[in-house]
Amino acid sequence: MRTRVKQIGIAPAGMLCAAIVAACAGCNAMNGHLNNQMGAFFYKQGNYSLARDEFQRAVANDPYNADYMHNLGAALKHQGDIANAERIYRNAVAADPSHQPSYHALAMLLKEQGRTNEATDLLQTWVDTQPYSSEPYIEMAWLKREMGDVGGSEQLLLSALRAKPNDPVVTAHLGQLYQDTNQPDRAIAMYRRSLYTRWYQPQVQSRIATLERNYPQAATSGVRFASLPPQYGPNPPAYAYAPSAPSVAQYPLPTYMSASRPIYPTPAVAEATSVPAFAPAAGGSPPTQLSAEPTLVQPY
């Protein structure tokens, strides 16, 4: 009888301990989320020291959250702590081998230091290990463009499109590439294809309007719908526009888009000097390639 009573007493205690552990884990996750929100607020205000402190607390509360690590790396970089920013970015891609924001930030950091070979190796390894995903191709294409290899960038974006047909980010970047290389008919076709998949993209809509105004013949060209999904055709049904589709971070076109969570834009986060407002160059020629540090990641 005593043994039985003792066993009955132990079971609830064990369950209580498990409940306490679960509650603590939930508290840590909630605290990490709040710390990240506060860090994003300070970052937007330009107070990178307080932002760093909040992001550090977020990482302490959720050590394997690549979003929080990415944001901490961004704050450290703004403070000039490049070595630690690089270390944190590498920790982020180790924690989440498919975390595109951290790959982009790390590759940009390496490129800015003249370590383009390391940046290339980083992204090429990602392409090799995840050929089924469009994201590594997008990042590798971005780096190729930065290095002046437009042809290589186009081939990578086409590979990304094979991996994920009608990806709105890929088609938007192809549109930008064709716009930059004076192929307005192809640019319009790709921008429209991007909008068919994700309608709410103000920058893409602005680019189409500018191209159609500057190149009226291209706007009515047969290429306009050549690359669109066949079920849409020149007279797509209303549902094809998906007006309720969520927006993603634009700078001015997205370099990354999370597949599992939305990325809320924080305009003040990007480097102001490297994110010029979109406007066609003199004579109606296309703008040059635009890129910038990605906005902070805000998970659910």
VEXDREN-2710 file (C-alpha; in Angstrom, 1 decimal):
% VEXDREN-2710
k/r/px/py/pz
1/MET/0.0/0.0/0.0
2/ARG/2.8/2.4/0.8
3/THR/4.5/1.7/-2.5
4/ARG/1.3/2.4/-4.3
5/VAL/0.7/5.7/-2.5
6/LYS/4.3/6.7/-3.2
7/GLN/3.9/6.0/-6.9
8/ILE/0.6/7.9/-7.1
9/GLY/2.3/10.9/-5.4
10/ILE/5.2/10.9/-7.9
11/ALA/3.2/10.9/-11.0
12/PRO/1.5/14.3/-10.5
13/ALA/4.9/15.8/-9.4
14/GLY/6.5/14.7/-12.7
15/MET/3.6/16.1/-14.6
16/LEU/3.9/19.4/-12.7
17/CYS/7.6/19.6/-13.6
18/ALA/6.9/18.9/-17.2
19/ALA/4.3/21.7/-17.2
20/ILE/6.7/24.1/-15.5
21/VAL/9.4/23.4/-18.2
22/ALA/6.8/23.8/-21.0
23/ALA/5.6/27.1/-19.4
24/CYS/9.2/28.4/-19.1
25/ALA/9.9/27.5/-22.7
26/GLY/6.7/29.4/-23.7
27/CYS/7.8/32.4/-21.7
28/ASN/11.2/32.4/-23.3
29/ALA/9.6/32.3/-26.8
30/MET/7.3/35.1/-25.9
31/ASN/10.1/37.2/-24.4
32/GLY/12.2/36.6/-27.4
33/HIS/9.5/37.8/-29.7
34/LEU/9.0/40.9/-27.6
35/ASN/12.8/41.6/-27.5
36/ASN/12.9/41.2/-31.2
37/GLN/10.0/43.7/-31.7
38/MET/11.7/46.2/-29.4
39/GLY/15.0/45.7/-31.2
40/ALA/13.3/46.4/-34.5
41/PHE/11.8/49.6/-33.1
42/PHE/15.2/50.9/-31.9
43/TYR/16.8/49.8/-35.2
44/LYS/14.3/51.8/-37.1
45/GLN/15.1/54.8/-34.9
46/GLY/18.8/54.4/-35.7
47/ASN/19.7/53.5/-32.1
48/TYR/21.8/50.4/-33.0
49/SER/23.2/50.0/-29.5
50/LEU/19.8/49.5/-27.9
51/ALA/18.7/47.4/-30.9
52/ARG/21.8/45.2/-30.4
53/ASP/21.0/44.7/-26.7
54/GLU/17.4/43.7/-27.4
55/PHE/18.4/41.3/-30.2
56/GLN/20.9/39.8/-27.9
57/ARG/18.2/39.2/-25.4
58/ALA/16.0/37.7/-28.1
59/VAL/18.7/35.3/-29.1
60/ALA/19.3/34.4/-25.4
61/ASN/15.6/33.5/-25.1
62/ASP/15.5/31.6/-28.3
63/PRO/19.1/30.5/-29.2
64/TYR/18.2/28.6/-32.4
65/ASN/16.0/31.4/-34.0
66/ALA/17.8/32.4/-37.2
67/ASP/15.6/35.5/-37.6
68/TYR/16.8/36.9/-34.3
69/MET/20.4/36.1/-35.1
70/HIS/20.1/37.8/-38.5
71/ASN/18.8/40.9/-36.8
72/LEU/21.5/40.9/-34.3
73/GLY/24.1/40.6/-37.0
74/ALA/22.5/43.6/-38.8
75/ALA/22.8/45.7/-35.7
76/LEU/26.4/44.7/-35.1
77/LYS/27.3/45.5/-38.6
78/HIS/25.8/49.0/-38.3
79/GLN/28.0/49.5/-35.2
80/GLY/31.1/48.6/-37.2
81/ASP/31.6/45.2/-35.5
82/ILE/32.1/43.4/-38.7
83/ALA/33.8/40.3/-37.2
84/ASN/31.0/39.6/-34.8
85/ALA/28.4/40.4/-37.4
86/GLU/30.0/37.8/-39.7
87/ARG/30.1/35.2/-36.8
88/ILE/26.4/35.8/-36.0
89/TYR/25.4/35.5/-39.7
90/ARG/27.3/32.2/-39.9
91/ASN/25.6/30.9/-36.8
92/ALA/22.2/31.8/-38.3
93/VAL/22.8/29.8/-41.5
94/ALA/24.2/26.9/-39.4
95/ALA/21.0/27.0/-37.3
96/ASP/18.8/27.2/-40.4
97/PRO/20.5/26.1/-43.6
98/SER/17.7/27.6/-45.7
99/HIS/17.6/31.0/-44.1
100/GLN/17.8/33.3/-47.1
101/PRO/18.0/36.7/-45.2
102/SER/21.2/35.5/-43.4
103/TYR/22.8/34.1/-46.6
104/HIS/22.1/37.4/-48.3
105/ALA/23.5/39.5/-45.4
106/LEU/26.6/37.3/-45.1
107/ALA/27.3/37.3/-48.8
108/MET/26.9/41.1/-49.0
109/LEU/29.2/41.5/-46.0
110/LEU/31.8/39.4/-47.7
111/LYS/31.5/41.2/-51.0
112/GLU/31.8/44.6/-49.3
113/GLN/35.1/43.4/-47.8
114/GLY/36.4/42.3/-51.3
115/ARG/36.0/38.6/-50.4
116/THR/34.0/37.8/-53.5
117/ASN/35.4/34.3/-53.8
118/GLU/34.2/33.5/-50.3
119/ALA/30.8/34.9/-51.1
120/THR/30.6/32.9/-54.3
121/ASP/31.6/29.7/-52.5
122/LEU/29.1/30.4/-49.8
123/LEU/26.2/30.7/-52.2
124/GLN/27.4/28.0/-54.6
125/THR/27.4/25.5/-51.7
126/TRP/23.9/26.5/-50.9
127/VAL/22.8/26.0/-54.6
128/ASP/24.5/22.6/-54.6
129/THR/23.0/21.4/-51.4
130/GLN/19.4/22.7/-52.1
131/PRO/19.0/22.6/-55.9
132/TYR/15.2/22.1/-55.4
133/SER/14.8/25.5/-53.9
134/SER/14.5/28.8/-55.8
135/GLU/16.1/30.9/-53.1
136/PRO/19.8/29.9/-53.5
137/TYR/19.6/30.6/-57.2
138/ILE/18.1/34.0/-56.5
139/GLU/20.9/34.9/-54.2
140/MET/23.6/33.6/-56.5
141/ALA/22.0/35.5/-59.4
142/TRP/22.1/38.7/-57.3
143/LEU/25.8/38.1/-56.6
144/LYS/26.5/37.5/-60.3
145/ARG/24.8/40.8/-61.2
146/GLU/26.9/42.6/-58.5
147/MET/30.0/41.2/-60.2
148/GLY/28.9/42.2/-63.7
149/ASP/28.0/38.8/-65.0
150/VAL/24.5/39.5/-66.4
151/GLY/24.4/36.4/-68.5
152/GLY/25.3/34.2/-65.6
153/SER/22.6/35.9/-63.5
154/GLU/20.0/35.3/-66.1
155/GLN/20.8/31.6/-66.3
156/LEU/20.6/31.3/-62.6
157/LEU/17.2/33.0/-62.5
158/LEU/16.0/30.7/-65.2
159/SER/17.2/27.7/-63.1
160/ALA/15.3/29.2/-60.1
161/LEU/12.2/29.4/-62.3
162/ARG/12.6/25.7/-63.2
163/ALA/12.9/24.9/-59.5
164/LYS/9.8/26.9/-58.6
165/PRO/7.7/27.9/-61.6
166/ASN/6.0/31.3/-61.4
167/ASP/7.9/32.4/-58.3
168/PRO/7.0/36.1/-58.0
169/VAL/10.5/37.0/-56.7
170/VAL/12.3/35.2/-59.5
171/THR/10.1/36.7/-62.3
172/ALA/10.4/40.2/-60.8
173/HIS/14.2/39.9/-60.9
174/LEU/14.1/38.6/-64.4
175/GLY/12.0/41.6/-65.3
176/GLN/14.5/43.9/-63.7
177/LEU/17.4/42.2/-65.6
178/TYR/15.5/42.5/-68.9
179/GLN/14.7/46.1/-68.1
180/ASP/18.3/46.9/-67.3
181/THR/19.5/45.3/-70.6
182/ASN/17.0/47.2/-72.8
183/GLN/14.6/44.4/-73.4
184/PRO/11.3/46.2/-72.4
185/ASP/9.0/43.6/-74.0
186/ARG/10.5/40.8/-72.0
187/ALA/10.7/43.0/-68.9
188/ILE/7.0/43.7/-69.1
189/ALA/6.1/40.0/-69.6
190/MET/8.1/39.0/-66.6
191/TYR/6.8/41.8/-64.4
192/ARG/3.2/40.9/-65.4
193/ARG/4.0/37.2/-64.7
194/SER/5.2/38.2/-61.2
195/LEU/2.0/40.2/-60.6
196/TYR/-0.2/37.3/-61.6
197/THR/1.3/35.3/-58.8
198/ARG/1.5/38.1/-56.2
199/TRP/-0.6/41.1/-57.2
200/TYR/0.3/43.5/-54.5
201/GLN/3.8/44.7/-55.5
202/PRO/3.8/48.5/-55.8
203/GLN/7.3/48.7/-57.1
204/VAL/6.7/46.1/-59.8
205/GLN/3.4/47.9/-60.8
206/SER/5.3/51.2/-61.0
207/ARG/8.0/49.7/-63.2
208/ILE/5.3/48.3/-65.6
209/ALA/3.6/51.7/-65.8
210/THR/6.9/53.4/-66.6
211/LEU/7.9/50.8/-69.2
212/GLU/4.5/51.0/-70.9
213/ARG/4.7/54.8/-70.9
214/ASN/8.2/54.8/-72.4
215/TYR/7.9/51.8/-74.7
216/PRO/4.3/51.7/-75.9
217/GLN/5.1/49.2/-78.6
218/ALA/6.5/46.8/-76.1
219/ALA/3.4/47.2/-74.0
220/THR/1.3/45.7/-76.9
221/SER/3.9/43.2/-78.0
222/GLY/3.0/39.5/-78.2
223/VAL/5.8/38.9/-75.7
224/ARG/3.6/40.6/-73.1
225/PHE/1.8/37.4/-72.3
226/ALA/4.2/34.8/-73.8
227/SER/5.6/33.8/-70.4
228/LEU/2.3/33.9/-68.5
229/PRO/0.8/30.7/-67.2
230/PRO/-1.4/29.2/-70.0
231/GLN/-4.5/29.1/-67.9
232/TYR/-4.5/32.9/-67.6
233/GLY/-3.8/34.0/-71.2
234/PRO/-4.5/37.6/-72.3
235/ASN/-7.8/37.8/-70.5
236/PRO/-7.1/36.3/-67.0
237/PRO/-10.0/35.6/-64.6
238/ALA/-10.4/38.0/-61.7
239/TYR/-9.1/35.5/-59.2
240/ALA/-5.7/35.4/-61.0
241/TYR/-4.9/38.8/-59.5
242/ALA/-5.1/37.5/-55.9
243/PRO/-5.7/41.0/-54.5
244/SER/-5.5/39.6/-50.9
245/ALA/-1.9/38.2/-51.4
246/PRO/0.4/39.5/-48.7
247/SER/3.2/41.9/-49.5
248/VAL/6.9/41.2/-49.0
249/ALA/9.8/43.4/-48.2
250/GLN/10.8/45.5/-51.3
251/TYR/14.1/47.2/-51.8
252/PRO/12.9/48.0/-54.4
253/LEU/12.5/44.4/-55.6
254/PRO/12.7/41.6/-53.0
255/THR/16.0/39.7/-52.9
256/TYR/14.5/37.2/-50.5
257/MET/11.0/36.1/-49.5
258/SER/10.4/33.7/-46.6
259/ALA/8.3/30.6/-47.6
260/SER/7.2/30.0/-44.0
261/ARG/6.4/33.5/-42.6
262/PRO/5.8/37.0/-43.9
263/ILE/8.6/39.6/-43.9
264/TYR/7.3/42.9/-42.9
265/PRO/9.1/45.9/-44.5
266/THR/10.9/48.3/-42.2
267/PRO/11.9/51.1/-44.7
268/ALA/14.3/52.8/-42.3
269/VAL/16.4/49.6/-41.8
270/ALA/17.9/49.5/-45.3
271/GLU/21.0/51.5/-46.1
272/ALA/19.7/54.9/-47.3
273/THR/22.7/55.4/-49.6
274/SER/22.2/52.1/-51.4
275/VAL/18.4/52.2/-51.9
276/PRO/17.7/55.0/-54.4
277/ALA/14.0/55.6/-55.2
278/PHE/13.1/54.0/-58.5
279/ALA/13.1/56.4/-61.5
280/PRO/14.1/55.8/-65.1
281/ALA/17.4/57.3/-66.2
282/ALA/17.5/60.2/-68.7
283/GLY/16.1/59.3/-72.1
284/GLY/13.9/56.5/-70.7
285/SER/16.7/54.0/-70.4
286/PRO/16.4/51.4/-67.6
287/PRO/17.8/51.9/-64.1
288/THR/20.9/50.1/-62.9
289/GLN/20.8/47.1/-60.6
290/LEU/19.5/48.0/-57.2
291/SER/20.4/46.2/-54.0
292/ALA/20.6/46.8/-50.3
293/GLU/20.9/45.3/-46.9
294/PRO/17.7/43.3/-46.3
295/THR/15.1/44.6/-43.9
296/LEU/14.8/43.0/-40.5
297/VAL/12.9/39.7/-40.2
298/GLN/9.8/39.7/-38.2
299/PRO/8.6/36.2/-37.5
300/TYR/5.1/35.3/-36.2
END
